[in-house]
Amino acid sequence: MKALLTEESHAFISKLFLLLSIPTYVVTRYVIVAPFGRHVQDSKKYRWWFGPQLDAKLSWFIFESPNLIWSWYCYCYLRDSEIMSSGSDAAIISFDNNQLKISSNTMLLALFTLHYINRAIIYPLRMNSNSHRVPLLVTSSAMVVTILNGYIQSFHLVRVHKLPPLTLPPSSWINLLSLLGILVFVVGMTINITADGVLRNLRRQRNSDGGNNQKTYYIPQHPLFTYISCPNFFGEILEWFGFAIASQFSLPAMAFFIYTSSNLVPRAIAHHEWYKQKFKDYPLERKWAVIPFVV
């Protein structure tokens, strides 16, 4: 464990995580769509080597929770008080020269934690009870990613690099950039949560003539879905782009932004193609999968 908790190990794992985005994109775009959610039925022939299937709510909690564990552990046991402070003393928030100062490191760790409270706890609790089960290999692979990411983000913010404090009113272009990044993060998270709510209400259960349950999907109808099929993925990509801006494009934040894109863009394309194949009346103006006018 001690070997991990050095700046050299942290830098190495951050670079490794960045490189992981390449095979992730290639495999999920050109080899196989990860068989969970709506793509489970399309991947039956792969199911034997993806292992037994877990309850969807349990799976989401298992593979998202390492981010929360790392943020808690790093803040409680590894934090450098100077790095986490807003100024020369150990205070997270201070007032100096008619300016309110807030620790950027603490703010970003709080945003990171907030996102994963939603993803690891709130989101699974709100999932439909009839959600498709998730293969063990998908759960374990995702858990490896969150273990790495939770470590590189949390350790970086509490131990490695002190960012300039946020000041209100802003005192420099760096402050403005940080505030812009936080705003982009909040907008992205709002889009992500709103779109997830729309999608959660799409799937219905109805009784077939034989009394069996059938999962039925509907075309999403919401302004966020006007031009793209997956605004939930767009919102999450936007979140981590904002996080990277606010962290001054640090290696760990950029690595996660790029990795998130490498994972979600292929899945969004698969969703987009699935919608067009399943619904003959799919909206013609909904031409893009995840990023308007791009892909």
C-alpha positions, 0 to 999 in steps of 0.5 A, spaced: 500 500 500 505 504 501 508 503 494 502 506 491 502 512 496 508 516 493 508 521 487 512 517 483 507 511 483 501 516 482 504 519 476 505 512 473 498 510 474 495 516 471 499 515 465 497 508 465 490 510 466 490 515 460 493 509 455 488 505 457 483 509 453 486 506 447 484 499 448 478 501 451 475 505 445 478 500 440 475 494 443 468 497 445 467 500 438 470 495 434 470 488 437 464 488 442 459 492 445 459 491 453 453 486 454 449 490 459 443 494 459 439 494 452 445 490 449 444 484 453 440 481 448 444 482 443 450 479 446 448 472 448 453 468 444 458 472 449 455 471 455 458 464 457 465 468 458 462 474 461 461 470 467 454 469 472 450 475 472 449 480 478 443 484 480 443 491 476 443 495 483 448 491 486 453 491 480 452 499 480 454 499 487 460 495 487 463 498 481 462 505 483 463 505 490 471 505 490 471 512 488 467 514 494 472 509 498 478 513 495 476 520 496 474 518 504 480 515 505 485 520 502 481 526 505 481 522 512 488 519 512 492 522 507 491 529 506 496 535 506 493 541 510 497 546 506 494 543 500 487 543 502 487 550 505 485 556 502 491 560 504 497 560 509 493 557 514 489 550 514 482 553 513 478 551 507 474 557 507 478 564 509 476 572 508 482 576 506 483 583 503 475 583 501 475 577 498 472 570 499 477 564 498 475 557 497 480 551 497 480 549 490 482 542 492 477 541 497 472 544 492 474 539 486 474 533 491 467 535 494 464 535 486 468 528 485 465 525 491 458 528 490 458 525 483 459 518 486 454 519 491 449 519 485 452 514 481 454 509 487 448 510 491 442 514 489 442 512 481 442 504 483 436 506 488 432 509 483 433 504 478 428 500 475 427 493 479 426 489 472 433 492 469 437 487 466 442 483 470 450 485 469 455 480 467 460 479 472 466 480 468 463 487 466 462 489 473 469 487 475 472 490 469 468 497 471 471 496 478 478 496 476 477 502 472 474 506 478 479 503 483 484 506 479 481 513 477 478 514 485 486 513 487 489 518 482 483 523 482 483 523 490 490 522 491 492 528 486 487 533 490 489 531 497 497 530 496 500 532 490 498 539 487 495 545 490 491 549 486 490 556 487 484 558 491 478 560 488 476 567 490 470 571 489 470 576 486 475 573 481 482 576 482 485 572 475 484 569 469 486 562 473 480 564 477 475 565 472 478 558 468 477 554 475 470 557 476 468 556 468 470 549 469 466 548 475 460 551 472 461 546 466 461 540 471 455 543 474 451 543 467 454 537 465 451 533 472 445 536 471 444 534 464 446 527 466 441 526 472 435 529 468 437 525 462 437 519 466 431 520 469 427 521 462 431 514 460 429 511 467 421 512 465 422 509 458 422 502 460 415 499 462 413 492 463 407 489 460 404 482 461 404 478 454 398 474 452 401 468 455 402 472 462 410 473 461 413 480 462 416 483 456 421 489 457 418 494 452 422 501 450 420 507 448 423 513 444 425 518 449 421 525 448 425 531 451 428 537 449 435 534 451 434 528 446 432 533 440 439 532 436 442 526 440 440 520 442 445 519 449 445 526 452 446 522 459 453 520 456 454 527 453 452 530 460 457 526 463 463 527 458 461 535 459 462 534 467 469 531 466 471 536 461 469 541 466 473 538 472 479 538 467 478 545 466 477 547 473 484 542 475 488 546 470 488 540 466 492 536 470 494 529 468 489 525 472 483 529 470 485 529 463 486 522 463 479 521 466 476 525 461 479 522 455 478 515 458 470 517 459 470 519 452 473 513 450 468 509 453 462 513 452 462 515 445 462 508 442 457 506 447 453 512 445 454 510 438 451 503 439 445 506 443 444 510 437 444 505 432 440 500 436 435 506 436 435 507 429 434 499 428 428 498 433 424 504 431 422 506 424 419 512 426 426 515 430 426 522 429 430 524 423 433 530 426 436 526 432 442 525 427 448 524 432 449 519 438 452 523 443 456 530 441 451 535 437 454 536 430 460 531 432 458 524 433 
